[in-house]
């Protein structure tokens, strides 16, 4: 029962947020754009279309958990299964790959040397 109520609540929050974005878009457009660029006023339907179009074009508002879909758990389990020597080797290899990728040097460095 709690799961159903939680799902309904999340959906209701999404719908309310969608309409709020539409109203904010409409009011900001009608306040700024006609005076700056001599563009026409828009109604709520056009503002909603702009919100959808901006979502498609710019791909914002990603709703995935932090660290992707299970990647955080995978790397945490992998890290915990390593021995201390394997961890040091992994850190050194990772640092070396990052240095060569970002152009901070191509020479190999040993762990412990500064």
SULVENPE-V778957 format. One record per run of one state. SS is the DSSP state (H for helix, E for strand, - for the rest). FROM is the first residue (numbers start at 0). TO is the last residue. If there is no record, write none. Layout:
# SULVENPE-V778957
ss-><SS | SS>
from-><FROM | FROM>
to-><TO | TO>
This chain:
# SULVENPE-V778957
ss-><- | H | - | H | - | H | - | H | ->
from-><0 | 1 | 37 | 43 | 58 | 70 | 81 | 83 | 101>
to-><0 | 36 | 42 | 57 | 69 | 80 | 82 | 100 | 113>
